[in-house]
Amino acid sequence: MDRKTISVTGMSCNGCEQNVETALRNLDGVNRVEADHEADTVDVVLEEGASNDDVNAAIEQAGYDVVA
């Protein structure tokens, strides 16, 4: 498994955290996810073969920006 911390902008409350977490939990290969709006981060544990591009796209589709 691969653990990643992703910088995300646009989250301002617990509801935002839940939106991001729900979007990522719907992806294949996401084992665990925890968003933190105060730190502007999302911690994700991915199974082997899961796509980082899919994770970033899901965050952006939920309405938040991934910081490269």
C-alpha positions as CSV (number, residue, x, y, z in Angstrom):
1,M,0.0,0.0,0.0
2,D,1.0,3.6,-0.7
3,R,0.3,6.4,1.7
4,K,0.1,9.9,0.3
5,T,-0.5,13.4,1.8
6,I,-2.1,15.7,-0.8
7,S,-2.3,19.5,-0.4
8,V,-5.8,20.7,-1.2
9,T,-7.2,24.2,-1.2
10,G,-10.8,25.2,-0.9
11,M,-11.9,23.2,2.2
12,S,-13.3,25.4,4.9
13,C,-15.3,23.2,7.2
14,N,-16.1,19.6,8.3
15,G,-18.6,19.3,5.5
16,C,-15.9,20.0,3.0
17,E,-13.8,17.2,4.6
18,Q,-16.7,14.8,4.3
19,N,-17.3,15.8,0.6
20,V,-13.6,15.0,-0.2
21,E,-13.6,11.8,1.8
22,T,-16.9,10.5,0.2
23,A,-15.5,11.3,-3.3
24,L,-12.4,9.3,-2.6
25,R,-14.0,6.4,-0.8
26,N,-16.0,5.8,-4.0
27,L,-12.8,5.1,-6.0
28,D,-11.4,1.6,-6.4
29,G,-8.2,1.1,-4.6
30,V,-8.7,3.7,-1.9
31,N,-8.1,1.9,1.4
32,R,-8.3,4.8,3.8
33,V,-8.8,8.6,3.5
34,E,-8.8,11.4,6.0
35,A,-9.2,15.1,5.1
36,D,-8.2,18.0,7.3
37,H,-9.6,21.4,6.3
38,E,-7.4,23.2,8.9
39,A,-4.2,21.8,7.5
40,D,-5.5,21.8,3.9
41,T,-4.4,18.2,3.4
42,V,-5.9,14.8,2.6
43,D,-4.2,11.7,3.7
44,V,-4.9,8.7,1.5
45,V,-3.8,5.1,1.6
46,L,-3.9,3.5,-1.8
47,E,-3.8,-0.2,-2.7
48,E,-1.2,-1.2,-5.3
49,G,-2.3,-0.2,-8.8
50,A,-4.6,2.7,-7.7
51,S,-4.2,5.8,-9.8
52,N,-3.0,9.1,-8.3
53,D,-4.6,10.8,-11.3
54,D,-8.0,9.4,-10.4
55,V,-7.5,10.6,-6.8
56,N,-6.7,14.1,-7.9
57,A,-9.5,14.1,-10.4
58,A,-12.0,13.0,-7.7
59,I,-10.9,15.8,-5.4
60,E,-11.2,18.4,-8.2
61,Q,-14.6,17.0,-9.3
62,A,-15.8,17.5,-5.6
63,G,-15.0,21.2,-6.1
64,Y,-11.5,21.5,-4.5
65,D,-8.1,22.2,-5.9
66,V,-5.1,19.9,-5.7
67,V,-1.9,21.8,-5.1
68,A,1.0,20.4,-7.2
